[in-house]
């Protein structure tokens, strides 16, 4: 499967079931602070609209997603978007799909007038941190021992990237 066949597109309501299966399968203690989502639970709701998700589709199958939303509902913060969710199917990891999704999220945010993209990543998630750094994100702050996961305290690392100039 050549990755030139990879399509990045906005999610549609009919993608919900396949996206929920990917979201369930991609869950990991390395990256998630919430319990593993129920594969049967609705993914789209009043806070999680299809248009917030960019999908990676390879050979007709959803193999990844990124979700980006306004960082806050405040007008004074309207220029900032935040990545709140990134997943790539384990069978296609290491092929640049995560990078393509991050870049697609940044481009979509820029097209909406955003000047900055932010995100939060667990301190122990070295693969995600390397990906974000390779996409131009830098650490802007860290909350030490913010989460207790599986008996271990984990830092909450805040990263951001400028979308202008």
N, CA, C and O of each residue as an XYZ file, in Angstrom:
660
protein
N       0.836     -1.193      0.000
C       0.000      0.000      0.000
C       0.878      1.253      0.000
O       1.408      1.609      1.052
N       1.050      1.920     -1.108
C       1.839      3.151     -1.096
C       1.084      4.266     -0.382
O      -0.131      4.408     -0.516
N       1.849      5.061      0.391
C       1.218      6.133      1.150
C       0.798      7.294      0.277
O       0.149      8.220      0.763
N       1.158      7.273     -1.035
C       0.671      8.333     -1.919
C      -0.837      8.205     -2.067
O      -1.502      9.155     -2.480
N      -1.379      7.047     -1.737
C      -2.822      6.832     -1.809
C      -3.536      7.338     -0.557
O      -4.759      7.239     -0.451
N      -2.774      7.876      0.384
C      -3.366      8.375      1.621
C      -4.188      9.623      1.324
O      -3.722     10.539      0.646
N      -5.390      9.649      1.826
C      -6.287     10.801      1.680
C      -6.518     11.378      3.063
O      -6.848     10.647      3.997
N      -6.347     12.684      3.201
C      -6.683     13.385      4.437
C      -7.956     14.162      4.146
O      -8.006     14.953      3.204
N      -8.979     13.937      4.950
C     -10.253     14.625      4.742
C     -10.961     14.845      6.063
O     -10.634     14.227      7.076
N     -11.927     15.729      6.031
C     -12.749     16.007      7.212
C     -13.721     14.854      7.428
O     -14.245     14.278      6.475
N     -13.950     14.529      8.683
C     -14.888     13.446      9.013
C     -16.310     13.840      8.644
O     -16.657     15.019      8.572
N     -17.114     12.821      8.414
C     -18.548     12.975      8.145
C     -19.297     12.111      9.167
O     -18.718     11.195      9.751
N     -20.548     12.396      9.373
C     -21.315     11.660     10.386
C     -21.292     10.156     10.138
O     -21.311      9.374     11.088
N     -21.253      9.745      8.879
C     -21.257      8.302      8.587
C     -19.932      7.618      8.934
O     -19.839      6.392      8.868
N     -18.913      8.385      9.300
C     -17.629      7.812      9.717
C     -17.619      7.413     11.195
O     -16.659      6.799     11.662
N     -18.664      7.751     11.922
C     -18.639      7.616     13.377
C     -18.293      6.211     13.860
O     -17.435      6.067     14.730
N     -18.923      5.184     13.331
C     -18.694      3.819     13.840
C     -17.247      3.381     13.597
O     -16.595      2.860     14.501
N     -16.751      3.590     12.383
C     -15.378      3.176     12.070
C     -14.371      3.980     12.899
O     -13.352      3.447     13.339
N     -14.660      5.243     13.103
C     -13.790      6.098     13.916
C     -13.811      5.666     15.379
O     -12.778      5.702     16.047
N     -14.968      5.260     15.879
C     -15.077      4.789     17.262
C     -14.265      3.505     17.464
O     -13.655      3.313     18.516
N     -14.258      2.640     16.465
C     -13.476      1.403     16.550
C     -11.982      1.737     16.592
O     -11.240      1.163     17.389
N     -11.542      2.664     15.735
C     -10.135      3.080     15.748
C      -9.778      3.736     17.076
O      -8.726      3.446     17.647
N     -10.634      4.609     17.569
C     -10.393      5.303     18.836
C     -10.246      4.295     19.981
O      -9.375      4.453     20.836
N     -11.074      3.283     19.999
C     -11.010      2.230     21.025
C      -9.696      1.439     20.897
O      -9.015      1.188     21.891
N      -9.355      1.053     19.662
C      -8.164      0.229     19.432
C      -6.875      1.000     19.707
O      -5.886      0.414     20.149
N      -6.878      2.304     19.452
C      -5.666      3.117     19.610
C      -5.439      3.560     21.050
O      -4.376      4.091     21.371
N      -6.413      3.351     21.913
C      -6.278      3.766     23.309
C      -5.039      3.117     23.920
O      -4.748      1.945     23.678
N      -4.318      3.905     24.715
C      -3.104      3.393     25.348
C      -2.858      4.129     26.655
O      -3.139      5.323     26.758
N      -2.348      3.442     27.630
C      -1.963      4.060     28.899
C      -0.844      5.087     28.670
O      -0.660      5.997     29.478
N      -0.106      4.938     27.576
C       0.968      5.856     27.228
C       0.447      7.252     26.887
O       1.121      8.252     27.132
N      -0.761      7.307     26.317
C      -1.253      8.579     25.798
C      -2.574      9.070     26.374
O      -2.927     10.232     26.177
N      -3.301      8.234     27.068
C      -4.648      8.611     27.485
C      -4.793      8.691     28.996
O      -4.296      7.839     29.733
N      -5.486      9.735     29.442
C      -5.732      9.906     30.877
C      -7.129      9.426     31.267
O      -7.414      9.239     32.450
N      -7.988      9.230     30.290
C      -9.345      8.739     30.533
C      -9.383      7.233     30.323
O      -8.508      6.676     29.660
N     -10.389      6.571     30.884
C     -10.523      5.126     30.648
C     -10.719      4.832     29.163
O     -11.138      5.702     28.400
N     -10.414      3.599     28.759
C     -10.598      3.211     27.367
C     -12.049      3.404     26.971
O     -12.951      2.948     27.673
N     -12.286      4.085     25.837
C     -13.670      4.340     25.425
C     -14.371      3.054     25.004
O     -13.755      2.141     24.453
N     -15.657      3.005     25.273
C     -16.496      1.887     24.854
C     -16.669      1.991     23.344
O     -17.074      3.034     22.832
N     -16.368      0.933     22.647
C     -16.444      0.941     21.191
C     -17.879      1.186     20.706
O     -18.077      1.646     19.581
N     -18.867      0.888     21.534
C     -20.265      1.085     21.143
C     -20.794      2.477     21.502
O     -21.866      2.866     21.039
N     -20.061      3.222     22.316
C     -20.516      4.546     22.726
C     -20.427      5.522     21.556
O     -19.504      5.439     20.746
N     -21.382      6.445     21.467
C     -21.310      7.449     20.396
C     -20.029      8.275     20.522
O     -19.621      8.643     21.623
N     -19.413      8.556     19.397
C     -18.202      9.369     19.385
C     -18.554     10.838     19.151
O     -17.969     11.732     19.763
N     -19.509     11.073     18.266
C     -19.929     12.434     17.968
C     -21.061     12.841     18.904
O     -22.013     12.091     19.123
N     -20.933     14.044     19.446
C     -21.969     14.611     20.303
C     -21.883     16.124     20.215
O     -21.225     16.647     19.316
N     -22.532     16.841     21.126
C     -22.541     18.312     21.068
C     -21.143     18.920     21.261
O     -20.914     20.062     20.862
N     -20.223     18.185     21.856
C     -18.856     18.686     22.064
C     -17.835     18.095     21.094
O     -16.703     18.572     21.022
N     -18.222     17.072     20.357
C     -17.313     16.370     19.440
C     -17.990     16.234     18.072
O     -18.581     15.201     17.759
N     -17.892     17.290     17.270
C     -18.552     17.324     15.968
C     -17.649     16.721     14.890
O     -16.426     16.812     14.993
N     -18.231     16.110     13.863
C     -17.420     15.516     12.798
C     -16.426     16.500     12.176
O     -15.301     16.116     11.859
N     -16.820     17.748     12.001
C     -15.939     18.720     11.342
C     -14.695     19.068     12.164
O     -13.798     19.736     11.651
N     -14.619     18.638     13.409
C     -13.421     18.851     14.231
C     -12.337     17.813     13.929
O     -11.188     17.976     14.339
N     -12.698     16.766     13.227
C     -11.788     15.648     12.973
C     -11.283     15.663     11.536
O     -12.067     15.791     10.596
N      -9.967     15.531     11.372
C      -9.360     15.266     10.076
C      -9.002     13.784     10.090
O      -8.390     13.296     11.040
N      -9.383     13.078      9.041
C      -9.143     11.641      8.968
C      -8.064     11.311      7.958
O      -7.912     11.996      6.947
N      -7.320     10.262      8.239
C      -6.392      9.671      7.275
C      -7.066      8.405      6.758
O      -7.391      7.502      7.529
N      -7.267      8.351      5.458
C      -7.935      7.215      4.834
C      -6.958      6.577      3.856
O      -6.442      7.239      2.955
N      -6.716      5.308      4.040
C      -5.787      4.569      3.193
C      -6.503      3.333      2.675
O      -6.990      2.513      3.453
N      -6.562      3.209      1.370
C      -7.207      2.051      0.744
C      -8.654      1.904      1.209
O      -9.138      0.791      1.415
N      -9.341      3.041      1.373
C     -10.747      3.044      1.759
C     -11.009      2.833      3.233
O     -12.166      2.733      3.641
N      -9.953      2.761      4.054
C     -10.100      2.477      5.489
C      -9.543      3.638      6.294
O      -8.478      4.166      5.975
N     -10.265      4.038      7.345
C      -9.778      5.090      8.236
C      -8.637      4.514      9.063
O      -8.824      3.554      9.810
N      -7.443      5.111      8.926
C      -6.264      4.608      9.628
C      -5.705      5.623     10.625
O      -4.697      5.362     11.281
N      -6.358      6.775     10.737
C      -5.889      7.763     11.694
C      -6.816      8.950     11.750
O      -7.637      9.169     10.860
N      -6.667      9.717     12.823
C      -7.420     10.959     12.948
C      -6.667     11.937     13.826
O      -5.816     11.561     14.632
N      -7.005     13.192     13.646
C      -6.576     14.258     14.542
C      -7.797     15.132     14.774
O      -8.586     15.371     13.860
N      -7.945     15.603     15.992
C      -9.059     16.502     16.332
C      -8.464     17.822     16.788
O      -7.613     17.853     17.676
N      -8.919     18.928     16.170
C      -8.468     20.247     16.602
C      -9.687     21.130     16.811
O     -10.634     21.122     16.025
N      -9.630     21.897     17.907
C     -10.748     22.750     18.306
C     -10.200     24.081     18.828
O      -9.001     24.203     19.082
N     -11.082     25.081     18.988
C     -10.616     26.297     19.669
C     -10.122     25.935     21.068
O     -10.709     25.091     21.746
N      -9.034     26.583     21.491
C      -8.444     26.271     22.795
C      -9.402     26.583     23.945
O      -9.457     25.841     24.926
N     -10.150     27.666     23.829
C     -11.149     28.059     24.824
C     -12.305     28.733     24.089
O     -12.178     29.039     22.903
N     -13.422     28.969     24.761
C     -14.526     29.682     24.113
C     -14.378     31.215     24.167
O     -15.264     31.934     23.705
N     -13.282     31.711     24.718
C     -13.096     33.149     24.893
C     -12.752     33.846     23.574
O     -11.936     33.343     22.802
N     -13.363     34.989     23.317
C     -13.073     35.766     22.108
C     -11.608     36.191     22.077
O     -10.996     36.232     21.009
N     -11.048     36.505     23.230
C      -9.652     36.960     23.287
C      -8.654     35.840     22.992
O      -7.460     36.093     22.832
N      -9.149     34.597     22.921
C      -8.296     33.434     22.686
C      -8.650     32.756     21.358
O      -8.203     31.643     21.080
N      -9.445     33.432     20.559
C      -9.966     32.857     19.315
C      -8.864     32.483     18.321
O      -9.074     31.633     17.455
N      -7.712     33.102     18.438
C      -6.608     32.865     17.499
C      -5.807     31.592     17.813
O      -4.852     31.272     17.104
N      -6.192     30.870     18.868
C      -5.462     29.668     19.274
C      -6.351     28.440     19.087
O      -7.509     28.429     19.504
N      -5.797     27.415     18.460
C      -6.467     26.123     18.336
C      -5.677     25.118     19.153
O      -4.511     25.336     19.479
N      -6.338     24.009     19.478
C      -5.678     22.978     20.271
C      -5.959     21.611     19.665
O      -7.095     21.294     19.311
N      -4.911     20.810     19.550
C      -5.081     19.416     19.155
C      -5.544     18.668     20.393
O      -4.876     18.680     21.427
N      -6.688     18.021     20.278
C      -7.232     17.217     21.377
C      -7.564     15.831     20.839
O      -8.727     15.439     20.739
N      -6.543     15.127     20.508
C      -6.723     13.765     20.023
C      -5.971     13.522     18.736
O      -6.147     14.239     17.750
N      -5.142     12.517     18.754
C      -4.402     12.064     17.584
C      -4.241     10.566     17.736
O      -3.803     10.083     18.780
N      -4.596      9.833     16.695
C      -4.439      8.378     16.740
C      -4.115      7.865     15.349
O      -4.634      8.362     14.349
N      -3.247      6.859     15.303
C      -2.915      6.183     14.057
C      -3.005      4.687     14.325
O      -2.490      4.192     15.328
N      -3.656      3.982     13.429
C      -3.796      2.531     13.527
C      -2.400      1.905     13.649
O      -1.489      2.251     12.898
N      -2.251      0.996     14.591
C      -0.963      0.362     14.846
C      -0.379     -0.359     13.637
O       0.838     -0.525     13.555
N      -1.212     -0.787     12.707
C      -0.714     -1.519     11.538
C      -0.033     -0.609     10.524
O       0.640     -1.098      9.618
N      -0.194      0.708     10.659
C       0.416      1.637      9.690
C       1.296      2.688     10.371
O       1.692      3.667      9.738
N       1.601      2.494     11.642
C       2.479      3.451     12.332
C       3.879      3.413     11.733
O       4.321      2.397     11.196
N       4.563      4.552     11.840
C       5.917      4.650     11.331
C       5.992      5.000      9.857
O       7.068      4.946      9.262
N       4.868      5.357      9.261
C       4.835      5.670      7.822
C       4.543      7.144      7.556
O       4.258      7.526      6.421
N       4.613      7.980      8.608
C       4.417      9.416      8.411
C       2.982      9.882      8.446
O       2.705     11.047      8.160
N       2.063      9.001      8.789
C       0.650      9.365      8.794
C       0.349     10.334      9.930
O      -0.424     11.274      9.743
N       0.940     10.127     11.100
C       0.746     11.062     12.215
C       1.208     12.456     11.845
O       0.527     13.438     12.142
N       2.358     12.552     11.201
C       2.889     13.847     10.760
C       1.926     14.512      9.773
O       1.649     15.707      9.881
N       1.423     13.743      8.821
C       0.489     14.303      7.835
C      -0.777     14.810      8.514
O      -1.327     15.837      8.115
N      -1.242     14.099      9.536
C      -2.435     14.538     10.258
C      -2.172     15.819     11.044
O      -2.993     16.735     11.028
N      -1.035     15.889     11.731
C      -0.692     17.101     12.485
C      -0.595     18.290     11.539
O      -1.117     19.365     11.834
N       0.067     18.101     10.409
C       0.195     19.194      9.439
C      -1.167     19.595      8.882
O      -1.417     20.781      8.665
N      -2.046     18.631      8.649
C      -3.395     18.933      8.158
C      -4.176     19.741      9.193
O      -4.901     20.671      8.838
N      -4.032     19.389     10.468
C      -4.714     20.134     11.532
C      -4.197     21.564     11.590
O      -4.980     22.503     11.739
N      -2.893     21.735     11.473
C      -2.306     23.082     11.504
C      -2.768     23.902     10.307
O      -3.075     25.087     10.440
N      -2.817     23.271      9.144
C      -3.255     23.980      7.937
C      -4.728     24.384      8.052
O      -5.099     25.497      7.681
N      -5.557     23.486      8.563
C      -6.980     23.807      8.737
C      -7.157     24.961      9.731
O      -7.980     25.850      9.511
N      -6.396     24.945     10.807
C      -6.468     26.017     11.800
C      -6.008     27.342     11.194
O      -6.628     28.383     11.415
N      -4.926     27.295     10.436
C      -4.413     28.497      9.770
C      -5.469     29.055      8.818
O      -5.670     30.268      8.763
N      -6.139     28.193      8.077
C      -7.182     28.618      7.139
C      -8.359     29.278      7.865
O      -9.070     30.102      7.289
N      -8.553     28.911      9.124
C      -9.621     29.519      9.934
C      -9.142     30.792     10.630
O      -9.892     31.397     11.397
N      -7.899     31.202     10.367
C      -7.372     32.432     10.944
C      -6.580     32.261     12.229
O      -6.202     33.249     12.859
N      -6.326     31.026     12.625
C      -5.563     30.795     13.865
C      -4.103     31.172     13.653
O      -3.566     31.049     12.552
N      -3.477     31.632     14.724
C      -2.066     32.003     14.704
C      -1.199     31.026     15.488
O       0.027     31.058     15.388
N      -1.843     30.154     16.273
C      -1.093     29.270     17.160
C      -1.865     27.970     17.330
O      -3.092     27.963     17.429
N      -1.109     26.858     17.362
C      -1.685     25.556     17.669
C      -1.027     25.070     18.951
O       0.197     25.105     19.077
N      -1.831     24.622     19.896
C      -1.300     24.100     21.148
C      -1.775     22.661     21.334
O      -2.660     22.186     20.622
N      -1.177     21.985     22.297
C      -1.574     20.623     22.633
C      -1.010     20.274     23.993
O      -0.153     20.976     24.530
N      -1.505     19.184     24.537
C      -0.992     18.640     25.788
C      -0.610     17.191     25.530
O      -1.310     16.468     24.821
N       0.507     16.774     26.115
C       0.992     15.410     25.917
C       1.569     14.919     27.244
O       2.189     15.686     27.981
N       1.363     13.661     27.535
C       1.912     13.103     28.765
C       3.433     13.057     28.672
O       3.993     12.719     27.629
N       4.091     13.401     29.770
C       5.540     13.465     29.804
C       6.220     12.172     29.423
O       7.315     12.195     28.861
N       5.598     11.040     29.717
C       6.236      9.754     29.430
C       5.991      9.271     27.995
O       6.475      8.207     27.608
N       5.240     10.051     27.207
C       4.914      9.651     25.843
C       5.979     10.179     24.868
O       5.734     11.107     24.097
N       7.149      9.571     24.926
C       8.287     10.013     24.105
C       8.005      9.958     22.607
O       8.405     10.885     21.902
N       7.343      8.932     22.078
C       7.085      8.925     20.628
C       6.237     10.122     20.182
O       6.537     10.739     19.160
N       5.194     10.451     20.929
C       4.347     11.592     20.559
C       5.121     12.895     20.683
O       5.004     13.774     19.829
N       5.901     13.021     21.729
C       6.686     14.247     21.907
C       7.676     14.429     20.758
O       7.854     15.547     20.274
N       8.321     13.352     20.315
C       9.244     13.437     19.179
C       8.502     13.850     17.913
O       8.993     14.674     17.141
N       7.329     13.281     17.704
C       6.527     13.642     16.528
C       6.209     15.129     16.550
O       6.440     15.833     15.567
N       5.677     15.609     17.677
C       5.298     17.022     17.756
C       6.513     17.933     17.588
O       6.425     18.954     16.905
N       7.626     17.586     18.189
C       8.842     18.392     18.035
C       9.283     18.415     16.579
O       9.716     19.456     16.083
N       9.181     17.291     15.891
C       9.581     17.240     14.481
C       8.640     18.062     13.604
O       8.994     18.427     12.483
N       7.452     18.351     14.108
C       6.482     19.191     13.390
C       6.589     20.659     13.814
O       5.763     21.480     13.414
N       7.596     20.990     14.616
C       7.821     22.382     14.980
C       7.225     22.819     16.302
O       7.269     24.006     16.625
N       6.672     21.904     17.074
C       6.120     22.254     18.385
C       7.250     22.354     19.402
O       8.227     21.609     19.333
N       7.110     23.269     20.331
C       8.079     23.428     21.416
C       7.326     23.379     22.743
O       6.141     23.705     22.814
N       8.034     22.968     23.783
C       7.443     22.920     25.123
C       7.282     24.344     25.634
O       8.233     25.125     25.638
N       6.083     24.669     26.059
C       5.813     25.986     26.637
C       5.639     25.907     28.148
O       5.695     26.924     28.839
N       5.430     24.712     28.652
C       5.273     24.548     30.091
C       4.996     23.108     30.446
O       4.763     22.266     29.579
N       5.027     22.841     31.739
C       4.802     21.484     32.212
C       4.193     21.542     33.600
O       4.601     22.345     34.439
N       3.223     20.691     33.830
C       2.620     20.553     35.153
C       3.141     19.237     35.730
O       2.737     18.158     35.297
N       4.027     19.336     36.695
C       4.669     18.156     37.266
C       3.661     17.280     38.004
O       2.820     17.770     38.757
N       3.765     15.980     37.771
C       2.938     14.979     38.455
C       1.450     15.328     38.416
O       0.745     15.165     39.413
N       0.982     15.799     37.289
C      -0.412     16.226     37.132
C      -1.394     15.061     37.136
O      -2.540     15.214     37.559
N      -0.953     13.908     36.671
C      -1.834     12.740     36.585
C      -1.230     11.563     37.340
O      -0.011     11.398     37.380
N      -2.093     10.749     37.937
C      -1.704      9.482     38.553
C      -2.298      8.396     37.672
O      -3.511      8.185     37.655
N      -1.422      7.703     36.934
C      -1.863      6.704     35.965
C      -1.157      5.390     36.276
O       0.071      5.313     36.305
N      -1.953      4.380     36.503
C      -1.415      3.048     36.758
C      -0.380      3.064     37.884
O       0.634      2.369     37.822
N      -0.656      3.873     38.919
C       0.214      3.932     40.085
C       1.435      4.825     39.938
O       2.262      4.887     40.848
N       1.567      5.524     38.803
C       2.723      6.405     38.580
C       2.249      7.828     38.319
O       1.238      8.047     37.652
N       2.994      8.791     38.854
C       2.696     10.189     38.589
C       3.341     10.581     37.259
O       4.488     10.236     36.975
N       2.566     11.310     36.457
C       3.004     11.656     35.108
C       2.816     13.155     34.888
O       1.785     13.721     35.252
N       3.829     13.794     34.287
C       3.752     15.219     33.971
C       2.813     15.459     32.790
O       2.668     14.611     31.909
N       2.186     16.621     32.792
C       1.349     17.100     31.694
C       2.169     18.177     30.978
O       2.385     19.259     31.525
N       2.620     17.886     29.771
C       3.499     18.790     29.032
C       2.672     19.572     28.011
O       1.931     18.993     27.217
N       2.816     20.900     28.050
C       2.111     21.791     27.134
C       3.066     22.186     26.019
O       4.173     22.661     26.275
N       2.635     21.988     24.794
C       3.461     22.320     23.632
C       2.660     23.212     22.692
O       1.429     23.210     22.712
N       3.373     23.969     21.872
C       2.698     24.847     20.911
C       3.569     25.102     19.706
O       4.780     24.881     19.728
N       2.934     25.568     18.662
C       3.602     25.917     17.415
C       2.921     27.151     16.838
O       1.693     27.224     16.794
N       3.701     28.097     16.405
C       3.169     29.269     15.727
C       2.741     28.858     14.322
O       3.397     28.043     13.674
N       1.637     29.429     13.862
C       1.119     29.100     12.531
C       1.371     30.237     11.542
O       0.981     30.148     10.378
N       2.019     31.299     12.004
C       2.315     32.443     11.147
C       3.817     32.618     11.014
O       4.592     32.178     11.864
N       4.216     33.281      9.910
C       5.611     33.668      9.701
C       6.558     32.644      9.978
O       7.762     32.860      9.836
